[in-house]
Structures are given as C-alpha cells and as structure tokens.
Amino acid sequence: MSQLKYDIQQYLSIDEELKQLQEKSKQLRERKRELNTSIIEDISKKTNNLDKLKINVDKRYIKFSNVTQYQPLTMTYIQECLEKCIDEPENIEYIIDLIKTSRKKLVSKEIKINLL
C-alpha cells in the first residue's frame, strides 16, 4: 500500500473517531445540563441561599453561582444598535460595510469528506 493511501485511510479513520467522540461529548453535555438543573432544583427546595453553599464530595467541592451569558455580536444586532444612535441610514450602512470588509480572514486548504 502506498504511503498516500495509508495516510488517507488514517485520516478517514481519525475523522470517524472524532465524529463518535463529538457525539459522545454532546450526550455527556446534555446529561450534565439535566443533572445541573435537577441538583439545583433539589437543593433550592432545601435552602434559600445557594450562593454561599458549598458541598464537599470526594476531595472536591461544588458551589453554586450565577453565570451571565451574552448573545453573540451578529451583524444584525450591531445594525440594530447603530440604528438606535445614528439617524442616517447611509452612515449605518457605511459602518456595517466597514466592519464586514475590515475583518481579518484566514484562508486555508482543508480536506472535505463526502459519501459516494
């Protein structure tokens, strides 16, 4: 077998393994989210002060905190914000175009796998 053919087979094998790991990871994240919700609901029934609670488990501890997540900065969102503070649509369009054209881009070669 040629080295090229071997390398391609290895590439495909690794790709398949990564897909399986990603699926397993997705399932684990979902299960973790479910457990997170369940644990918080159960403990919330027993205490009103989750922010100060620490639970020791096997040389580790868990604590509860609030996490803030922001929506992504999409072009649509940026445009909506600009419309709130700039009255002239052509200026908004200019700024949006400037943002779009000024972004750094990286072009690289990749192998794409398709089924026959």
C-alpha positions as CSV (number, residue, x, y, z in Angstrom):
1,M,0.0,0.0,0.0
2,S,1.3,3.4,-0.9
3,Q,2.0,5.9,1.8
4,L,-0.6,8.3,0.4
5,K,-3.3,5.7,0.5
6,Y,-2.3,4.7,4.1
7,D,-2.3,8.4,5.2
8,I,-5.8,8.9,3.6
9,Q,-7.1,5.8,5.4
10,Q,-5.7,7.0,8.7
11,Y,-7.2,10.4,8.1
12,L,-10.7,8.9,7.4
13,S,-10.3,6.7,10.5
14,I,-9.4,9.6,12.7
15,D,-12.3,11.6,11.2
16,E,-14.7,8.9,12.1
17,E,-13.4,8.5,15.6
18,L,-13.7,12.3,16.1
19,K,-17.3,12.2,15.0
20,Q,-18.0,9.4,17.5
21,L,-16.3,11.4,20.3
22,Q,-18.2,14.5,19.4
23,E,-21.5,12.7,19.6
24,K,-20.5,11.1,23.0
25,S,-19.4,14.6,24.2
26,K,-22.7,16.1,23.1
27,Q,-24.6,13.4,25.0
28,L,-22.5,13.9,28.1
29,R,-23.0,17.7,28.0
30,E,-26.8,17.2,27.7
31,R,-26.8,14.8,30.6
32,K,-24.7,17.2,32.6
33,R,-27.2,20.0,31.9
34,E,-30.0,17.8,33.1
35,L,-28.2,16.9,36.3
36,N,-27.3,20.6,36.8
37,T,-31.0,21.5,36.6
38,S,-32.1,18.6,38.8
39,I,-29.4,19.3,41.5
40,I,-30.2,23.0,41.7
41,E,-34.0,22.3,41.9
42,D,-33.5,19.8,44.7
43,I,-31.1,21.9,46.7
44,S,-33.2,25.0,46.2
45,K,-36.1,23.3,47.9
46,K,-33.9,22.8,51.0
47,T,-32.1,26.2,51.2
48,N,-32.7,29.8,50.1
49,N,-29.1,30.8,50.0
50,L,-27.4,28.8,47.2
51,D,-24.7,31.4,46.6
52,K,-23.0,30.6,49.9
53,L,-23.5,26.9,49.8
54,K,-20.5,24.5,49.3
55,I,-20.9,20.8,49.2
56,N,-17.8,18.6,49.8
57,V,-17.7,15.5,47.6
58,D,-14.6,13.2,47.3
59,K,-11.8,15.7,48.0
60,R,-13.6,18.3,45.8
61,Y,-16.4,20.7,46.4
62,I,-19.2,22.1,44.4
63,K,-20.6,25.6,44.8
64,F,-23.4,27.4,43.1
65,S,-23.0,30.7,41.2
66,N,-24.8,32.9,38.7
67,V,-23.4,32.9,35.2
68,T,-24.2,35.6,32.8
69,Q,-24.1,34.9,29.1
70,Y,-24.4,37.4,26.3
71,Q,-25.9,36.9,22.9
72,P,-23.3,36.9,20.1
73,L,-22.3,40.1,18.3
74,T,-24.0,39.5,15.0
75,M,-24.2,42.0,12.2
76,T,-27.9,42.2,12.7
77,Y,-27.5,43.0,16.3
78,I,-24.8,45.6,15.6
79,Q,-27.0,47.2,13.0
80,E,-30.0,47.3,15.4
81,C,-27.7,49.1,18.0
82,L,-26.4,51.5,15.4
83,E,-30.0,52.4,14.4
84,K,-30.7,53.4,17.9
85,C,-27.9,56.0,18.0
86,I,-27.4,57.1,14.3
87,D,-30.2,58.7,12.4
88,E,-28.8,58.5,8.9
89,P,-29.2,55.0,7.3
90,E,-26.3,55.6,4.9
91,N,-23.9,56.1,7.8
92,I,-25.1,52.9,9.4
93,E,-24.6,51.0,6.1
94,Y,-21.1,52.5,5.8
95,I,-20.2,51.3,9.3
96,I,-21.6,47.8,8.7
97,D,-19.7,47.6,5.4
98,L,-16.5,48.8,7.0
99,I,-16.9,46.2,9.8
100,K,-17.5,43.4,7.3
101,T,-14.7,44.3,4.9
102,S,-12.1,45.1,7.7
103,R,-12.3,41.7,9.4
104,K,-9.2,39.6,9.1
105,K,-9.7,36.4,7.3
106,L,-7.7,33.3,7.1
107,V,-7.9,31.0,4.0
108,S,-6.5,27.5,4.4
109,K,-6.8,24.3,2.5
110,E,-8.9,21.5,4.0
111,I,-10.0,18.1,3.1
112,K,-13.7,17.6,2.9
113,I,-15.2,14.1,3.2
114,N,-18.2,13.2,1.1
115,L,-20.1,10.0,0.8
116,L,-20.4,8.3,-2.6
